[in-house]
Amino acid sequence: MTNLFDEENFVNKSFWIGYVVVFIAAQAMNFVIHEVLLGATYQSLGSVFRPEAEMTEMMWIMFAGGAVSLFVFCYIFTKGYENRGIGEGIRYGLLIGLLLAVPYALDQYVVYPISAFVAAMWLISGLFTFAVLGAIFSAVYKPTV
């Protein structure tokens, strides 16, 4: 049985640099989207969410989940790498966004009493975020072949 993580293209320096840059960029983008742009909207929906102190205490769970999902995001990119530049990364990010952000936003709209505006912002910002993260990773990642 082949070890999933012993491939030369995966365990190279550019993969790990790209992964760290993508993780940092995702955190920065999430801060801007959810704290700056949507913060006041979330405050008006206070009864829908946990109290802020409780969310802050549990924030490490979100960071851990993000670290795992972004690792997989970067790893999957390496498996289909075509060396086509940033456009390849944008296309990949949009496809992942369609896979993850669209159903997430729509599902949350159905489950929670949020406005269509919030759901649309989650959908649009998710697609945008994944496209940017794909572009970033494609600019940094270079296989060692």
Secondary structure, 3 states (H helix, E strand, C coil): CCCCCCCCCCCCHHHHHHHHHHHHHHHHHHHHHHHHHCHHHHHHCHHHCCCHHHHHHHHHHHHHHHHHHHHHHHHHHHHCCCCCCHHHHHHHHHHHHHHHHHHHHHHHHHHCCCCHHHHHHHHHHHHHHHHHHHHHHHHHCCCCC
